[in-house]
Amino acid sequence: MQIFPAVVFSLYTRRLTSSGLLAGWFVGIVTGTGMAIAMGLKPVYPLQIGGATYPVYIGVLALAANIVVSVVASVVMLRTRAAGAVAAG
């Protein structure tokens, strides 16, 4: 499930960098594994929002973290490269 964003996003868009996708994959794996261990290897995590508790699959939360980190890291990498090109040119 964690490799899905890297495969799909690299097929359909050039906006995400490979290092951003790798960072997202790593965060998704670590987040999902950490939550699963914290829950005693059960697949559901009790997400508390406000005063309510929602049972959410750990894989979905890790996938969301993966996508967010992939997008943010790619934007940072692209801006860093663009700033370096402007400074060098």
KAJO-V101506 format. One line per field, one symbol per residue. ss: DSSP state (h for helix, s for strand, l for the rest). phi: phi as a letter, one per 30 degrees, with the letter a starting at -180 (. if undefined). burial: 1 if it has 24 or more other ideal C-beta (glycine too) atoms within 12 Angstrom, else 0. Layout:
ss->???
phi->???
burial->???
//
This chain:
ss->lllhhhhhhhhhlllllhhhhhhhhhhhhhhhhhhhhhlllllssssssllsssssshhhhhhhhhhhhhhhhhhhhhhhhhhhhhhhl
phi->.ddedddddddcbcdcddddddddedddddddddddddciicdccddcbiccccdbdddddddddedddeddddddddddddddddddc
burial->11001100100000011001111110111011001000000000100000000000010111111110111011001000000000000
//
